């Protein structure tokens, strides 16, 4: 995941209908032994853990936005 990516996410094991609305990745926390990301979704900040806890689908990638 990178800052600027547009994603949708859901906790691992949840159903197909449980994907979030589109969310933009704002920043990454500097945390020892953890990968934590701050995203903006539905008018609020949320913190996502690494891929062991959430499934993530990339709707657009920040690397696509660079000329």
Secondary structure, 3 states (H helix, E strand, C coil): CCCCCEEEEEECCCCHHHCCCCEEEEEEEEECCEEEEEEEECCEEEEECCCCCEEEEEEECHHHHCC
